[in-house]
Structure formats: C-alpha cells, structure tokens
C-alpha cells in the first residue's frame, strides 16, 4: 500500500509510514471495510427484528380479533 500523505510504498500491515512517520491505522482500508460490514450486519439484524415483531404483532392482533368476534 501507499502512504496517503507522502505516497511512499510501505507494507500493508504497517501502523506508521516508514518514510514520514504518519499514523496509518485509522486509514487502513480493511478497518473501514470491517466497520461498514459490522454496521450493515447490525442494520440487517434490526431490520429482521422489526419485520419479525411486525409479523408476531399481526398474528396476535388477528387472534384477538377472531376471539372478540366469536
Ligand atoms: Zn508517509
């Protein structure tokens, strides 16, 4: 990978640029990607929970309506 500051070629797992000493950890592509993936997983889980709760609530409401009508 290249240092985003001085564009020197450095090993991919470096935490600091060997040329200018700039901290690279926060700009690591893998970190950003895993962070985005984690957020997406959380969102998927929330969405699934929301849909699941809606289905359960609809089912419960249907039962209540049926019980009230009978
Ligand atoms: Zn650098």
PDB file of the backbone (N, CA, C, O) and the ligand in Angstrom, with CONECT records:
HET     ZN  A 101       1
ATOM      1  N   UNK A   1       0.843  -1.203   0.000  1.00  0.00           N
ATOM      2  CA  UNK A   1       0.000   0.000   0.000  1.00  0.00           C
ATOM      3  C   UNK A   1       0.874   1.248   0.000  1.00  0.00           C
ATOM      4  O   UNK A   1       2.080   1.193   0.241  1.00  0.00           O
ATOM      5  N   UNK A   2       0.224   2.374  -0.279  1.00  0.00           N
ATOM      6  CA  UNK A   2       0.970   3.633  -0.308  1.00  0.00           C
ATOM      7  C   UNK A   2       0.524   4.520   0.843  1.00  0.00           C
ATOM      8  O   UNK A   2      -0.643   4.532   1.235  1.00  0.00           O
ATOM      9  N   UNK A   3       1.493   5.263   1.372  1.00  0.00           N
ATOM     10  CA  UNK A   3       1.172   6.241   2.416  1.00  0.00           C
ATOM     11  C   UNK A   3       0.284   7.320   1.798  1.00  0.00           C
ATOM     12  O   UNK A   3       0.592   7.855   0.733  1.00  0.00           O
ATOM     13  N   UNK A   4      -0.818   7.632   2.477  1.00  0.00           N
ATOM     14  CA  UNK A   4      -1.747   8.627   1.919  1.00  0.00           C
ATOM     15  C   UNK A   4      -1.170  10.031   1.953  1.00  0.00           C
ATOM     16  O   UNK A   4      -1.654  10.930   1.266  1.00  0.00           O
ATOM     17  N   UNK A   5      -0.109  10.215   2.776  1.00  0.00           N
ATOM     18  CA  UNK A   5       0.463  11.555   2.937  1.00  0.00           C
ATOM     19  C   UNK A   5       1.639  11.802   1.996  1.00  0.00           C
ATOM     20  O   UNK A   5       1.659  12.773   1.239  1.00  0.00           O
ATOM     21  N   UNK A   6       2.631  10.888   2.064  1.00  0.00           N
ATOM     22  CA  UNK A   6       3.828  11.102   1.252  1.00  0.00           C
ATOM     23  C   UNK A   6       3.895  10.148   0.068  1.00  0.00           C
ATOM     24  O   UNK A   6       4.792  10.256  -0.768  1.00  0.00           O
ATOM     25  N   UNK A   7       2.930   9.192  -0.008  1.00  0.00           N
ATOM     26  CA  UNK A   7       2.826   8.240  -1.110  1.00  0.00           C
ATOM     27  C   UNK A   7       4.023   7.312  -1.213  1.00  0.00           C
ATOM     28  O   UNK A   7       4.294   6.779  -2.289  1.00  0.00           O
ATOM     29  N   UNK A   8       4.740   7.108  -0.127  1.00  0.00           N
ATOM     30  CA  UNK A   8       5.835   6.138  -0.113  1.00  0.00           C
ATOM     31  C   UNK A   8       5.241   4.732  -0.046  1.00  0.00           C
ATOM     32  O   UNK A   8       4.207   4.526   0.590  1.00  0.00           O
ATOM     33  N   UNK A   9       5.883   3.774  -0.694  1.00  0.00           N
ATOM     34  CA  UNK A   9       5.416   2.384  -0.666  1.00  0.00           C
ATOM     35  C   UNK A   9       5.782   1.766   0.680  1.00  0.00           C
ATOM     36  O   UNK A   9       6.942   1.803   1.090  1.00  0.00           O
ATOM     37  N   UNK A  10       4.780   1.191   1.373  1.00  0.00           N
ATOM     38  CA  UNK A  10       5.016   0.621   2.702  1.00  0.00           C
ATOM     39  C   UNK A  10       4.245  -0.697   2.819  1.00  0.00           C
ATOM     40  O   UNK A  10       3.249  -0.898   2.124  1.00  0.00           O
ATOM     41  N   UNK A  11       4.708  -1.600   3.705  1.00  0.00           N
ATOM     42  CA  UNK A  11       3.997  -2.864   3.903  1.00  0.00           C
ATOM     43  C   UNK A  11       2.556  -2.639   4.339  1.00  0.00           C
ATOM     44  O   UNK A  11       2.269  -1.691   5.069  1.00  0.00           O
ATOM     45  N   UNK A  12       1.631  -3.522   3.888  1.00  0.00           N
ATOM     46  CA  UNK A  12       0.206  -3.338   4.119  1.00  0.00           C
ATOM     47  C   UNK A  12      -0.226  -3.331   5.565  1.00  0.00           C
ATOM     48  O   UNK A  12      -1.238  -2.722   5.911  1.00  0.00           O
ATOM     49  N   UNK A  13       0.548  -4.019   6.434  1.00  0.00           N
ATOM     50  CA  UNK A  13       0.124  -4.108   7.826  1.00  0.00           C
ATOM     51  C   UNK A  13       0.828  -3.094   8.711  1.00  0.00           C
ATOM     52  O   UNK A  13       0.774  -3.204   9.936  1.00  0.00           O
ATOM     53  N   UNK A  14       1.494  -2.099   8.110  1.00  0.00           N
ATOM     54  CA  UNK A  14       2.202  -1.095   8.898  1.00  0.00           C
ATOM     55  C   UNK A  14       1.226  -0.176   9.625  1.00  0.00           C
ATOM     56  O   UNK A  14       0.157   0.165   9.117  1.00  0.00           O
ATOM     57  N   UNK A  15       1.628   0.206  10.815  1.00  0.00           N
ATOM     58  CA  UNK A  15       0.793   1.150  11.564  1.00  0.00           C
ATOM     59  C   UNK A  15       1.269   2.582  11.367  1.00  0.00           C
ATOM     60  O   UNK A  15       0.518   3.541  11.543  1.00  0.00           O
ATOM     61  N   UNK A  16       2.552   2.695  10.993  1.00  0.00           N
ATOM     62  CA  UNK A  16       3.106   4.016  10.739  1.00  0.00           C
ATOM     63  C   UNK A  16       3.837   3.986   9.408  1.00  0.00           C
ATOM     64  O   UNK A  16       4.380   2.954   9.017  1.00  0.00           O
ATOM     65  N   UNK A  17       3.852   5.098   8.724  1.00  0.00           N
ATOM     66  CA  UNK A  17       4.616   5.195   7.491  1.00  0.00           C
ATOM     67  C   UNK A  17       6.097   5.177   7.834  1.00  0.00           C
ATOM     68  O   UNK A  17       6.552   5.912   8.711  1.00  0.00           O
ATOM     69  N   UNK A  18       6.858   4.317   7.123  1.00  0.00           N
ATOM     70  CA  UNK A  18       8.287   4.205   7.392  1.00  0.00           C
ATOM     71  C   UNK A  18       9.039   5.424   6.871  1.00  0.00           C
ATOM     72  O   UNK A  18      10.168   5.692   7.282  1.00  0.00           O
ATOM     73  N   UNK A  19       8.403   6.158   5.965  1.00  0.00           N
ATOM     74  CA  UNK A  19       9.068   7.292   5.335  1.00  0.00           C
ATOM     75  C   UNK A  19       8.829   8.594   6.097  1.00  0.00           C
ATOM     76  O   UNK A  19       9.775   9.321   6.400  1.00  0.00           O
ATOM     77  N   UNK A  20       7.555   8.891   6.410  1.00  0.00           N
ATOM     78  CA  UNK A  20       7.248  10.180   7.045  1.00  0.00           C
ATOM     79  C   UNK A  20       6.735  10.022   8.480  1.00  0.00           C
ATOM     80  O   UNK A  20       6.604  11.010   9.202  1.00  0.00           O
ATOM     81  N   UNK A  21       6.440   8.769   8.901  1.00  0.00           N
ATOM     82  CA  UNK A  21       6.021   8.541  10.283  1.00  0.00           C
ATOM     83  C   UNK A  21       4.554   8.816  10.538  1.00  0.00           C
ATOM     84  O   UNK A  21       4.118   8.814  11.690  1.00  0.00           O
ATOM     85  N   UNK A  22       3.777   9.056   9.479  1.00  0.00           N
ATOM     86  CA  UNK A  22       2.352   9.321   9.649  1.00  0.00           C
ATOM     87  C   UNK A  22       1.634   8.075  10.157  1.00  0.00           C
ATOM     88  O   UNK A  22       1.907   6.963   9.704  1.00  0.00           O
ATOM     89  N   UNK A  23       0.718   8.268  11.100  1.00  0.00           N
ATOM     90  CA  UNK A  23      -0.057   7.145  11.622  1.00  0.00           C
ATOM     91  C   UNK A  23      -1.048   6.667  10.563  1.00  0.00           C
ATOM     92  O   UNK A  23      -1.781   7.466   9.982  1.00  0.00           O
ATOM     93  N   UNK A  24      -1.061   5.338  10.316  1.00  0.00           N
ATOM     94  CA  UNK A  24      -1.864   4.812   9.211  1.00  0.00           C
ATOM     95  C   UNK A  24      -3.037   3.975   9.677  1.00  0.00           C
ATOM     96  O   UNK A  24      -3.900   3.626   8.871  1.00  0.00           O
ATOM     97  N   UNK A  25      -3.091   3.647  10.939  1.00  0.00           N
ATOM     98  CA  UNK A  25      -4.092   2.699  11.429  1.00  0.00           C
ATOM     99  C   UNK A  25      -5.518   3.143  11.099  1.00  0.00           C
ATOM    100  O   UNK A  25      -6.350   2.331  10.694  1.00  0.00           O
ATOM    101  N   UNK A  26      -5.789   4.423  11.272  1.00  0.00           N
ATOM    102  CA  UNK A  26      -7.142   4.926  11.053  1.00  0.00           C
ATOM    103  C   UNK A  26      -7.516   4.963   9.578  1.00  0.00           C
ATOM    104  O   UNK A  26      -8.693   5.067   9.234  1.00  0.00           O
ATOM    105  N   UNK A  27      -6.510   4.878   8.706  1.00  0.00           N
ATOM    106  CA  UNK A  27      -6.793   4.989   7.286  1.00  0.00           C
ATOM    107  C   UNK A  27      -6.691   3.637   6.590  1.00  0.00           C
ATOM    108  O   UNK A  27      -6.744   3.542   5.364  1.00  0.00           O
ATOM    109  N   UNK A  28      -6.542   2.591   7.408  1.00  0.00           N
ATOM    110  CA  UNK A  28      -6.444   1.248   6.863  1.00  0.00           C
ATOM    111  C   UNK A  28      -7.764   0.870   6.194  1.00  0.00           C
ATOM    112  O   UNK A  28      -8.828   0.954   6.807  1.00  0.00           O
ATOM    113  N   UNK A  29      -7.683   0.451   4.925  1.00  0.00           N
ATOM    114  CA  UNK A  29      -8.889   0.114   4.176  1.00  0.00           C
ATOM    115  C   UNK A  29      -9.658  -1.026   4.831  1.00  0.00           C
ATOM    116  O   UNK A  29     -10.888  -1.015   4.874  1.00  0.00           O
ATOM    117  N   UNK A  30      -8.917  -2.016   5.344  1.00  0.00           N
ATOM    118  CA  UNK A  30      -9.560  -3.176   5.958  1.00  0.00           C
ATOM    119  C   UNK A  30     -10.396  -2.756   7.160  1.00  0.00           C
ATOM    120  O   UNK A  30     -11.511  -3.241   7.351  1.00  0.00           O
ATOM    121  N   UNK A  31      -9.849  -1.848   7.970  1.00  0.00           N
ATOM    122  CA  UNK A  31     -10.579  -1.372   9.150  1.00  0.00           C
ATOM    123  C   UNK A  31     -11.890  -0.720   8.743  1.00  0.00           C
ATOM    124  O   UNK A  31     -12.933  -0.987   9.340  1.00  0.00           O
ATOM    125  N   UNK A  32     -11.839   0.129   7.735  1.00  0.00           N
ATOM    126  CA  UNK A  32     -13.037   0.832   7.268  1.00  0.00           C
ATOM    127  C   UNK A  32     -14.052  -0.165   6.739  1.00  0.00           C
ATOM    128  O   UNK A  32     -15.245  -0.066   7.025  1.00  0.00           O
ATOM    129  N   UNK A  33     -13.557  -1.145   5.949  1.00  0.00           N
ATOM    130  CA  UNK A  33     -14.462  -2.136   5.372  1.00  0.00           C
ATOM    131  C   UNK A  33     -15.140  -2.964   6.453  1.00  0.00           C
ATOM    132  O   UNK A  33     -16.346  -3.206   6.390  1.00  0.00           O
ATOM    133  N   UNK A  34     -14.356  -3.406   7.460  1.00  0.00           N
ATOM    134  CA  UNK A  34     -14.951  -4.236   8.513  1.00  0.00           C
ATOM    135  C   UNK A  34     -15.938  -3.422   9.335  1.00  0.00           C
ATOM    136  O   UNK A  34     -16.947  -3.945   9.809  1.00  0.00           O
ATOM    137  N   UNK A  35     -15.638  -2.132   9.499  1.00  0.00           N
ATOM    138  CA  UNK A  35     -16.547  -1.255  10.234  1.00  0.00           C
ATOM    139  C   UNK A  35     -17.872  -1.126   9.496  1.00  0.00           C
ATOM    140  O   UNK A  35     -18.942  -1.211  10.098  1.00  0.00           O
ATOM    141  N   UNK A  36     -17.790  -0.919   8.181  1.00  0.00           N
ATOM    142  CA  UNK A  36     -19.000  -0.816   7.365  1.00  0.00           C
ATOM    143  C   UNK A  36     -19.781  -2.118   7.398  1.00  0.00           C
ATOM    144  O   UNK A  36     -21.010  -2.116   7.471  1.00  0.00           O
ATOM    145  N   UNK A  37     -19.048  -3.242   7.342  1.00  0.00           N
ATOM    146  CA  UNK A  37     -19.699  -4.539   7.345  1.00  0.00           C
ATOM    147  C   UNK A  37     -20.420  -4.764   8.670  1.00  0.00           C
ATOM    148  O   UNK A  37     -21.546  -5.261   8.701  1.00  0.00           O
ATOM    149  N   UNK A  38     -19.755  -4.392   9.765  1.00  0.00           N
ATOM    150  CA  UNK A  38     -20.379  -4.533  11.081  1.00  0.00           C
ATOM    151  C   UNK A  38     -21.656  -3.715  11.167  1.00  0.00           C
ATOM    152  O   UNK A  38     -22.673  -4.190  11.672  1.00  0.00           O
ATOM    153  N   UNK A  39     -21.601  -2.478  10.669  1.00  0.00           N
ATOM    154  CA  UNK A  39     -22.781  -1.619  10.701  1.00  0.00           C
ATOM    155  C   UNK A  39     -23.915  -2.216   9.878  1.00  0.00           C
ATOM    156  O   UNK A  39     -25.081  -2.152  10.267  1.00  0.00           O
ATOM    157  N   UNK A  40     -23.557  -2.801   8.727  1.00  0.00           N
ATOM    158  CA  UNK A  40     -24.569  -3.392   7.866  1.00  0.00           C
ATOM    159  C   UNK A  40     -25.194  -4.608   8.537  1.00  0.00           C
ATOM    160  O   UNK A  40     -26.401  -4.832   8.438  1.00  0.00           O
ATOM    161  N   UNK A  41     -24.356  -5.397   9.226  1.00  0.00           N
ATOM    162  CA  UNK A  41     -24.873  -6.565   9.942  1.00  0.00           C
ATOM    163  C   UNK A  41     -25.846  -6.118  11.024  1.00  0.00           C
ATOM    164  O   UNK A  41     -26.913  -6.708  11.192  1.00  0.00           O
ATOM    165  N   UNK A  42     -25.472  -5.068  11.759  1.00  0.00           N
ATOM    166  CA  UNK A  42     -26.351  -4.536  12.808  1.00  0.00           C
ATOM    167  C   UNK A  42     -27.674  -4.076  12.201  1.00  0.00           C
ATOM    168  O   UNK A  42     -28.746  -4.324  12.753  1.00  0.00           O
ATOM    169  N   UNK A  43     -27.579  -3.401  11.054  1.00  0.00           N
ATOM    170  CA  UNK A  43     -28.771  -2.892  10.391  1.00  0.00           C
ATOM    171  C   UNK A  43     -29.658  -4.048   9.939  1.00  0.00           C
ATOM    172  O   UNK A  43     -30.877  -4.014  10.104  1.00  0.00           O
ATOM    173  N   UNK A  44     -29.014  -5.092   9.356  1.00  0.00           N
ATOM    174  CA  UNK A  44     -29.765  -6.271   8.924  1.00  0.00           C
ATOM    175  C   UNK A  44     -30.481  -6.899  10.105  1.00  0.00           C
ATOM    176  O   UNK A  44     -31.641  -7.295   9.992  1.00  0.00           O
ATOM    177  N   UNK A  45     -29.795  -6.993  11.241  1.00  0.00           N
ATOM    178  CA  UNK A  45     -30.378  -7.599  12.431  1.00  0.00           C
ATOM    179  C   UNK A  45     -31.576  -6.780  12.913  1.00  0.00           C
ATOM    180  O   UNK A  45     -32.619  -7.332  13.262  1.00  0.00           O
ATOM    181  N   UNK A  46     -31.409  -5.449  12.926  1.00  0.00           N
ATOM    182  CA  UNK A  46     -32.503  -4.567  13.351  1.00  0.00           C
ATOM    183  C   UNK A  46     -33.706  -4.700  12.431  1.00  0.00           C
ATOM    184  O   UNK A  46     -34.851  -4.768  12.877  1.00  0.00           O
ATOM    185  N   UNK A  47     -33.413  -4.735  11.117  1.00  0.00           N
ATOM    186  CA  UNK A  47     -34.479  -4.856  10.126  1.00  0.00           C
ATOM    187  C   UNK A  47     -35.214  -6.174  10.303  1.00  0.00           C
ATOM    188  O   UNK A  47     -36.444  -6.216  10.264  1.00  0.00           O
ATOM    189  N   UNK A  48     -34.459  -7.252  10.499  1.00  0.00           N
ATOM    190  CA  UNK A  48     -35.047  -8.567  10.689  1.00  0.00           C
ATOM    191  C   UNK A  48     -35.921  -8.571  11.947  1.00  0.00           C
ATOM    192  O   UNK A  48     -37.041  -9.083  11.929  1.00  0.00           O
ATOM    193  N   UNK A  49     -35.398  -7.992  13.046  1.00  0.00           N
ATOM    194  CA  UNK A  49     -36.158  -7.927  14.293  1.00  0.00           C
ATOM    195  C   UNK A  49     -37.460  -7.166  14.091  1.00  0.00           C
ATOM    196  O   UNK A  49     -38.518  -7.578  14.566  1.00  0.00           O
ATOM    197  N   UNK A  50     -37.362  -6.041  13.374  1.00  0.00           N
ATOM    198  CA  UNK A  50     -38.528  -5.201  13.126  1.00  0.00           C
ATOM    199  C   UNK A  50     -39.594  -5.972  12.348  1.00  0.00           C
ATOM    200  O   UNK A  50     -40.769  -5.957  12.715  1.00  0.00           O
ATOM    201  N   UNK A  51     -39.177  -6.649  11.268  1.00  0.00           N
ATOM    202  CA  UNK A  51     -40.111  -7.428  10.452  1.00  0.00           C
ATOM    203  C   UNK A  51     -40.710  -8.555  11.283  1.00  0.00           C
ATOM    204  O   UNK A  51     -41.914  -8.807  11.233  1.00  0.00           O
ATOM    205  N   UNK A  52     -39.854  -9.230  12.050  1.00  0.00           N
ATOM    206  CA  UNK A  52     -40.299 -10.356  12.867  1.00  0.00           C
ATOM    207  C   UNK A  52     -41.340  -9.906  13.894  1.00  0.00           C
ATOM    208  O   UNK A  52     -42.363 -10.565  14.076  1.00  0.00           O
ATOM    209  N   UNK A  53     -41.073  -8.778  14.565  1.00  0.00           N
ATOM    210  CA  UNK A  53     -42.005  -8.245  15.568  1.00  0.00           C
ATOM    211  C   UNK A  53     -43.328  -7.873  14.911  1.00  0.00           C
ATOM    212  O   UNK A  53     -44.399  -8.111  15.470  1.00  0.00           O
ATOM    213  N   UNK A  54     -43.245  -7.284  13.713  1.00  0.00           N
ATOM    214  CA  UNK A  54     -44.468  -6.918  12.987  1.00  0.00           C
ATOM    215  C   UNK A  54     -45.310  -8.134  12.644  1.00  0.00           C
ATOM    216  O   UNK A  54     -46.535  -8.102  12.765  1.00  0.00           O
ATOM    217  N   UNK A  55     -44.650  -9.212  12.213  1.00  0.00           N
ATOM    218  CA  UNK A  55     -45.371 -10.450  11.881  1.00  0.00           C
ATOM    219  C   UNK A  55     -46.041 -11.005  13.131  1.00  0.00           C
ATOM    220  O   UNK A  55     -47.211 -11.387  13.091  1.00  0.00           O
ATOM    221  N   UNK A  56     -45.303 -11.053  14.245  1.00  0.00           N
ATOM    222  CA  UNK A  56     -45.850 -11.578  15.506  1.00  0.00           C
ATOM    223  C   UNK A  56     -47.038 -10.729  15.946  1.00  0.00           C
ATOM    224  O   UNK A  56     -48.083 -11.257  16.326  1.00  0.00           O
ATOM    225  N   UNK A  57     -46.866  -9.396  15.890  1.00  0.00           N
ATOM    226  CA  UNK A  57     -47.937  -8.490  16.312  1.00  0.00           C
ATOM    227  C   UNK A  57     -49.179  -8.651  15.428  1.00  0.00           C
ATOM    228  O   UNK A  57     -50.307  -8.612  15.919  1.00  0.00           O
ATOM    229  N   UNK A  58     -48.964  -8.832  14.134  1.00  0.00           N
ATOM    230  CA  UNK A  58     -50.077  -9.060  13.226  1.00  0.00           C
ATOM    231  C   UNK A  58     -50.799 -10.343  13.559  1.00  0.00           C
ATOM    232  O   UNK A  58     -52.029 -10.393  13.527  1.00  0.00           O
ATOM    233  N   UNK A  59     -50.062 -11.361  13.873  1.00  0.00           N
ATOM    234  CA  UNK A  59     -50.618 -12.661  14.239  1.00  0.00           C
ATOM    235  C   UNK A  59     -51.441 -12.544  15.527  1.00  0.00           C
ATOM    236  O   UNK A  59     -52.564 -13.043  15.606  1.00  0.00           O
ATOM    237  N   UNK A  60     -50.861 -11.876  16.538  1.00  0.00           N
ATOM    238  CA  UNK A  60     -51.535 -11.678  17.827  1.00  0.00           C
ATOM    239  C   UNK A  60     -52.815 -10.867  17.634  1.00  0.00           C
ATOM    240  O   UNK A  60     -53.861 -11.198  18.195  1.00  0.00           O
ATOM    241  N   UNK A  61     -52.721  -9.797  16.832  1.00  0.00           N
ATOM    242  CA  UNK A  61     -53.893  -8.960  16.560  1.00  0.00           C
ATOM    243  C   UNK A  61     -54.991  -9.766  15.874  1.00  0.00           C
ATOM    244  O   UNK A  61     -56.168  -9.626  16.205  1.00  0.00           O
ATOM    245  N   UNK A  62     -54.603 -10.617  14.910  1.00  0.00           N
ATOM    246  CA  UNK A  62     -55.571 -11.454  14.208  1.00  0.00           C
ATOM    247  C   UNK A  62     -56.276 -12.378  15.189  1.00  0.00           C
ATOM    248  O   UNK A  62     -57.494 -12.547  15.118  1.00  0.00           O
ATOM    249  N   UNK A  63     -55.516 -12.981  16.108  1.00  0.00           N
ATOM    250  CA  UNK A  63     -56.098 -13.878  17.113  1.00  0.00           C
ATOM    251  C   UNK A  63     -57.064 -13.109  17.996  1.00  0.00           C
ATOM    252  O   UNK A  63     -58.161 -13.593  18.276  1.00  0.00           O
ATOM    253  N   UNK A  64     -56.672 -11.903  18.445  1.00  0.00           N
ATOM    254  CA  UNK A  64     -57.519 -11.080  19.310  1.00  0.00           C
ATOM    255  C   UNK A  64     -58.831 -10.749  18.596  1.00  0.00           C
ATOM    256  O   UNK A  64     -59.909 -10.847  19.182  1.00  0.00           O
ATOM    257  N   UNK A  65     -58.724 -10.353  17.311  1.00  0.00           N
ATOM    258  CA  UNK A  65     -59.911 -10.003  16.543  1.00  0.00           C
ATOM    259  C   UNK A  65     -60.837 -11.207  16.402  1.00  0.00           C
ATOM    260  O   UNK A  65     -62.051 -11.083  16.563  1.00  0.00           O
ATOM    261  N   UNK A  66     -60.265 -12.373  16.102  1.00  0.00           N
ATOM    262  CA  UNK A  66     -61.050 -13.583  15.960  1.00  0.00           C
ATOM    263  C   UNK A  66     -61.753 -13.917  17.290  1.00  0.00           C
ATOM    264  O   UNK A  66     -62.937 -14.254  17.312  1.00  0.00           O
ATOM    265  N   UNK A  67     -60.997 -13.815  18.393  1.00  0.00           N
ATOM    266  CA  UNK A  67     -61.555 -14.132  19.722  1.00  0.00           C
ATOM    267  C   UNK A  67     -62.696 -13.161  20.049  1.00  0.00           C
ATOM    268  O   UNK A  67     -63.731 -13.574  20.573  1.00  0.00           O
ATOM    269  N   UNK A  68     -62.510 -11.876  19.743  1.00  0.00           N
ATOM    270  CA  UNK A  68     -63.531 -10.869  20.025  1.00  0.00           C
ATOM    271  C   UNK A  68     -64.780 -11.088  19.182  1.00  0.00           C
ATOM    272  O   UNK A  68     -65.894 -10.854  19.651  1.00  0.00           O
ATOM    273  N   UNK A  69     -64.605 -11.532  17.951  1.00  0.00           N
ATOM    274  CA  UNK A  69     -65.746 -11.749  17.044  1.00  0.00           C
ATOM    275  C   UNK A  69     -66.538 -12.979  17.438  1.00  0.00           C
ATOM    276  O   UNK A  69     -67.748 -13.044  17.224  1.00  0.00           O
ATOM    277  N   UNK A  70     -65.849 -13.962  18.019  1.00  0.00           N
ATOM    278  CA  UNK A  70     -66.542 -15.175  18.426  1.00  0.00           C
ATOM    279  C   UNK A  70     -67.068 -14.989  19.845  1.00  0.00           C
ATOM    280  O   UNK A  70     -67.692 -15.897  20.396  1.00  0.00           O
TER     281      UNK A  70
HETATM  282 ZN    ZN A 101       4.336   8.719   4.552  1.00  0.00          ZN
END
